[in-house]
Amino acid sequence: MSFALDVKDDLLKINNTEANADMLELEAMLRFGAEVLISRPLKLSFTCNNMGVVRRFVKICKRFYDIEYDIVSRVINRFDNHTVFTCTVSSGAENIINAVNLIHSESELRNSDLSDDERTAYLRGAFLVRGSVNDPMSKNSHLEIISNNENEILFVQKVMNSFELNARIVKRKNYLVLYIKSRESIGDFLYRLGATSSMSYYEDVIITKEIKANVKRAINLDIANQDKTNEAATMQLKYIQYLEYNYPLQRLDSKILMVMKIRKEHPEHSLSQLLDVIHDEFDPTLTKSGLNHRLRKIKELALDLASKKNDKI
């Protein structure tokens, strides 16, 4: 089962105690999944690819209206067994249509002051019918709700962003896609809708991925630092070897000779490790900048001599 289906299963377990919340969820379901069938009397057709959502639609309808309905299923793609379910409401459909002004499309919600619970219920209905979300194990974080009705998608965007979810809209073929990319916002959305079990799984996976990414970054940084250390040490050893073969060592300061000796004995040591050895065996007062100065002096002497002799190091 996909993560999106898990989320919807979570949401289908929620029972709205307030009638207003059920009514708002129903209106969202109607606006994102229903169409009016012009007949006498009027009929209502609700289509969704999740039978659980269709059952919830019927359950909420029956809370407010006396309806007669039938449900049929059809396979859209026989290769992946993609099935859609259509609930056709015959008796009682006109009452539902008039209650939410479905024929004229414009919802009275546009000018209403909705409570947090009512806005959440509306989002829940829209997501159940036309929403999806990527599994947190996938590479990209993505949650979306689609519609071909611009007014509806703009209204849902307004509701989502009233919760600071930073939802955006993009056109995809014949649909408008309202989407969230931020992992934090997706987690907040799932929590807001009441998908607590799915949200816990989502956040656990995200935290685990972040820990692994941080460990990987730390390892890569260590490797990069070690590569730089090895490269610097290799060049220092070349400078030392060149001086040993081409420069009168008796003319060198004893402090420089000491650093040359320690570097040769510990070719893979970092600067800090070299300093530890010097502190233990020779000079506990030498600073890191002092050691750097001596290594630069070795480099300068070698390059200066090589330049005079037209040598390459």
C-alpha positions as CSV (number, residue, x, y, z in Angstrom):
1,M,0.0,0.0,0.0
2,S,1.3,3.5,-0.9
3,F,2.0,6.1,1.7
4,A,-0.8,8.3,0.3
5,L,-3.3,5.5,0.8
6,D,-2.0,5.1,4.4
7,V,-2.6,8.8,5.0
8,K,-6.2,8.6,3.6
9,D,-6.9,5.5,5.7
10,D,-5.8,7.5,8.8
11,L,-8.2,10.3,7.8
12,L,-11.1,8.0,7.1
13,K,-10.9,6.9,10.8
14,I,-11.7,10.5,11.9
15,N,-15.3,11.1,13.1
16,N,-16.3,14.7,13.1
17,T,-18.3,15.4,16.2
18,E,-19.4,18.9,15.0
19,A,-22.0,19.0,12.2
20,N,-20.3,22.0,10.7
21,A,-17.1,20.1,10.2
22,D,-18.9,17.3,8.5
23,M,-20.7,19.8,6.3
24,L,-17.5,21.5,5.3
25,E,-15.8,18.2,4.5
26,L,-18.8,17.2,2.4
27,E,-18.7,20.5,0.5
28,A,-15.0,20.0,-0.3
29,M,-15.7,16.4,-1.5
30,L,-18.5,17.7,-3.7
31,R,-16.4,20.5,-5.2
32,F,-13.5,18.3,-5.9
33,G,-15.2,15.1,-6.9
34,A,-18.8,15.6,-7.9
35,E,-20.8,16.8,-10.9
36,V,-24.4,17.6,-11.4
37,L,-26.3,15.3,-13.8
38,I,-28.9,17.4,-15.5
39,S,-32.1,15.3,-15.4
40,R,-35.5,15.3,-13.8
41,P,-35.0,15.2,-11.0
42,L,-31.4,16.4,-10.7
43,K,-28.9,13.7,-9.9
44,L,-25.4,13.9,-8.4
45,S,-22.4,11.9,-9.4
46,F,-19.4,11.5,-7.1
47,T,-16.3,9.8,-8.5
48,C,-13.1,8.8,-6.6
49,N,-10.5,6.1,-6.9
50,N,-10.8,5.1,-3.2
51,M,-13.8,3.1,-2.1
52,G,-13.2,4.2,1.5
53,V,-13.6,7.8,0.5
54,V,-16.9,7.0,-1.4
55,R,-18.2,5.3,1.7
56,R,-17.3,8.3,3.8
57,F,-19.1,10.6,1.3
58,V,-22.2,8.5,1.5
59,K,-22.0,8.4,5.3
60,I,-21.8,12.2,5.6
61,C,-24.5,12.8,3.0
62,K,-26.9,10.5,5.1
63,R,-26.1,12.5,8.2
64,F,-27.8,15.5,6.6
65,Y,-30.1,14.3,3.8
66,D,-32.4,11.5,3.0
67,I,-30.8,10.0,-0.1
68,E,-31.0,7.1,-2.4
69,Y,-27.8,6.1,-4.3
70,D,-26.0,3.4,-6.1
71,I,-22.3,2.7,-6.4
72,V,-20.5,1.2,-9.5
73,S,-16.9,0.6,-10.2
74,R,-15.0,0.4,-13.4
75,V,-11.4,-0.5,-14.3
76,I,-9.6,2.4,-16.1
77,N,-6.3,0.6,-16.8
78,R,-6.4,-3.2,-16.8
79,F,-2.6,-3.4,-16.7
80,D,-2.3,-1.8,-13.2
81,N,-5.8,-2.6,-12.1
82,H,-6.6,1.1,-11.6
83,T,-10.3,1.3,-10.5
84,V,-12.6,4.2,-10.0
85,F,-15.8,4.2,-8.1
86,T,-18.8,6.3,-8.9
87,C,-21.7,7.0,-6.4
88,T,-24.8,8.4,-8.1
89,V,-27.2,10.1,-5.8
90,S,-30.7,10.1,-7.2
91,S,-33.4,10.9,-4.6
92,G,-32.2,13.8,-2.4
93,A,-29.5,15.0,-4.8
94,E,-31.3,18.3,-5.4
95,N,-31.2,19.2,-1.7
96,I,-27.4,18.6,-1.6
97,I,-26.8,20.6,-4.7
98,N,-28.8,23.6,-3.5
99,A,-27.2,23.5,0.0
100,V,-23.7,24.1,-1.4
101,N,-24.7,26.1,-4.5
102,L,-23.0,23.5,-6.6
103,I,-24.6,24.3,-10.0
104,H,-23.5,27.9,-9.8
105,S,-20.1,26.8,-8.6
106,E,-19.5,29.8,-6.3
107,S,-19.3,28.7,-2.7
108,E,-20.6,30.9,0.1
109,L,-17.5,29.9,1.9
110,R,-15.5,32.6,0.1
111,N,-17.0,35.3,2.3
112,S,-17.2,33.2,5.5
113,D,-15.1,33.4,8.6
114,L,-14.3,29.8,9.2
115,S,-12.9,28.3,12.4
116,D,-9.7,26.3,12.4
117,D,-11.7,23.1,12.7
118,E,-13.9,24.1,9.7
119,R,-10.9,25.0,7.5
120,T,-9.2,21.7,8.5
121,A,-12.4,19.7,7.6
122,Y,-12.5,21.4,4.2
123,L,-8.9,20.6,3.5
124,R,-9.5,17.0,4.6
125,G,-12.3,16.6,2.1
126,A,-10.3,18.1,-0.7
127,F,-7.3,15.9,0.0
128,L,-9.3,12.7,0.4
129,V,-10.8,13.2,-3.1
130,R,-8.0,14.7,-5.1
131,G,-4.9,14.7,-3.0
132,S,-1.7,12.6,-2.9
133,V,1.7,12.7,-1.1
134,N,5.0,11.1,-1.8
135,D,6.4,8.5,0.6
136,P,9.0,10.1,2.8
137,M,11.5,7.4,1.6
138,S,11.4,8.8,-1.9
139,K,13.9,11.3,-3.1
140,N,11.6,14.3,-3.3
141,S,9.1,15.6,-0.7
142,H,5.8,16.5,-2.4
143,L,2.2,16.8,-1.4
144,E,-0.5,18.0,-3.9
145,I,-4.2,18.5,-4.5
146,I,-5.4,18.8,-8.1
147,S,-8.4,20.3,-9.8
148,N,-9.5,21.8,-13.1
149,N,-11.4,24.5,-11.4
150,E,-9.3,27.6,-10.7
151,N,-11.7,29.1,-8.1
152,E,-11.6,26.0,-6.1
153,I,-7.9,25.5,-6.2
154,L,-7.3,29.2,-5.3
155,F,-9.7,28.9,-2.3
156,V,-7.9,25.8,-1.0
157,Q,-4.6,27.5,-1.4
158,K,-5.9,30.4,0.7
159,V,-7.1,28.0,3.4
160,M,-3.8,26.1,3.4
161,N,-1.7,29.3,3.6
162,S,-3.8,30.5,6.5
163,F,-2.0,27.8,8.3
164,E,1.4,29.1,6.9
165,L,1.9,26.0,4.7
166,N,3.4,28.0,1.7
167,A,1.3,26.1,-0.8
168,R,1.8,27.0,-4.5
169,I,0.0,26.4,-7.7
170,V,1.4,25.1,-11.1
171,K,-0.4,24.1,-14.3
172,R,0.0,20.5,-15.4
173,K,-1.7,19.6,-18.6
174,N,-5.4,20.2,-18.1
175,Y,-5.1,20.5,-14.3
176,L,-4.1,23.0,-11.7
177,V,-1.8,21.5,-9.1
178,L,-1.7,22.9,-5.6
179,Y,1.5,21.6,-3.9
180,I,3.8,21.7,-0.9
181,K,7.5,20.8,-1.1
182,S,8.7,21.6,2.4
183,R,9.1,18.6,4.6
184,E,8.2,20.6,7.6
185,S,5.0,22.0,5.9
186,I,4.0,18.5,4.8
187,G,4.3,17.2,8.3
188,D,2.3,20.2,9.6
189,F,-0.4,19.5,7.0
190,L,-0.7,15.8,8.0
191,Y,-0.9,16.8,11.6
192,R,-3.5,19.5,10.9
193,L,-5.7,17.0,9.1
194,G,-5.4,14.4,11.9
195,A,-3.3,11.8,10.1
196,T,-1.3,11.3,13.3
197,S,-0.1,7.7,12.6
198,S,1.1,8.6,9.1
199,M,2.7,11.9,10.4
200,S,4.7,9.9,13.0
201,Y,6.0,7.6,10.3
202,Y,6.7,10.5,8.0
203,E,8.7,12.4,10.7
204,D,10.6,9.3,11.8
205,V,11.7,8.6,8.2
206,I,12.7,12.3,7.7
207,I,14.7,12.4,10.9
208,T,16.4,9.1,10.0
209,K,17.3,10.4,6.5
210,E,18.6,13.7,8.0
211,I,20.8,11.8,10.5
212,K,22.2,9.6,7.7
213,A,22.8,12.7,5.5
214,N,24.6,14.5,8.3
215,V,26.8,11.4,9.0
216,K,27.6,11.2,5.3
217,R,28.4,14.9,5.1
218,A,30.7,14.5,8.2
219,I,32.4,11.5,6.6
220,N,32.9,13.3,3.3
221,L,34.3,16.3,5.1
222,D,36.7,14.1,7.0
223,I,37.8,12.5,3.8
224,A,38.2,15.9,2.1
225,N,40.2,17.2,5.0
226,Q,42.4,14.0,5.1
227,D,43.0,14.4,1.3
228,K,44.1,18.0,1.9
229,T,46.3,16.9,4.7
230,N,47.9,14.2,2.6
231,E,48.4,16.5,-0.3
232,A,50.1,19.1,1.9
233,A,52.2,16.5,3.6
234,T,53.4,15.1,0.3
235,M,54.5,18.5,-0.9
236,Q,56.2,19.3,2.4
237,L,58.2,16.0,2.1
238,K,59.2,16.9,-1.4
239,Y,60.5,20.3,-0.2
240,I,62.4,18.6,2.6
241,Q,63.9,16.0,0.3
242,Y,65.0,18.7,-2.1
243,L,66.7,20.7,0.6
244,E,68.5,17.6,2.0
245,Y,70.0,16.9,-1.5
246,N,70.7,20.5,-2.5
247,Y,71.1,22.7,0.5
248,P,73.8,22.8,3.2
249,L,71.7,21.7,6.2
250,Q,74.3,23.0,8.7
251,R,73.2,26.5,7.6
252,L,69.6,25.8,8.6
253,D,68.2,26.9,12.0
254,S,67.8,24.0,14.4
255,K,64.1,24.7,14.8
256,I,63.7,24.2,11.0
257,L,65.7,21.0,11.1
258,M,63.5,19.7,14.0
259,V,60.3,20.3,12.0
260,M,61.9,18.6,8.9
261,K,62.8,15.6,11.1
262,I,59.3,15.3,12.6
263,R,57.5,15.6,9.3
264,K,59.7,12.8,7.8
265,E,59.0,10.6,10.8
266,H,55.2,11.2,10.6
267,P,54.4,11.7,6.9
268,E,50.6,11.1,7.4
269,H,50.1,13.4,10.4
270,S,47.9,16.5,10.2
271,L,49.3,19.8,11.4
272,S,47.6,19.3,14.8
273,Q,49.1,15.8,15.2
274,L,52.6,17.1,14.3
275,L,52.2,19.8,16.9
276,D,51.3,17.2,19.5
277,V,54.5,15.2,18.8
278,I,56.6,18.4,19.0
279,H,55.0,19.3,22.3
280,D,55.7,15.9,23.7
281,E,59.3,15.5,22.4
282,F,60.8,18.9,21.8
283,D,59.0,22.2,22.4
284,P,55.8,22.4,24.4
285,T,55.6,26.2,23.7
286,L,55.4,26.0,19.9
287,T,52.1,27.3,18.6
288,K,50.2,26.2,15.5
289,S,51.0,29.4,13.7
290,G,54.6,29.0,14.7
291,L,54.7,25.5,13.1
292,N,53.0,26.9,10.0
293,H,55.6,29.6,9.8
294,R,58.4,27.0,9.9
295,L,56.8,24.8,7.2
296,R,56.3,27.9,5.0
297,K,60.0,28.7,5.5
298,I,61.0,25.2,4.3
299,K,58.8,25.7,1.3
300,E,60.2,29.1,0.5
301,L,63.8,27.9,0.8
302,A,63.2,24.9,-1.5
303,L,61.3,26.9,-4.1
304,D,63.9,29.7,-4.1
305,L,66.7,27.2,-4.5
306,A,64.9,25.3,-7.2
307,S,64.2,28.6,-9.1
308,K,67.9,29.5,-9.0
309,K,68.9,26.0,-10.3
310,N,66.0,25.8,-12.8
311,D,64.8,22.7,-11.1
312,K,61.2,21.5,-10.7
313,I,60.0,20.1,-7.4
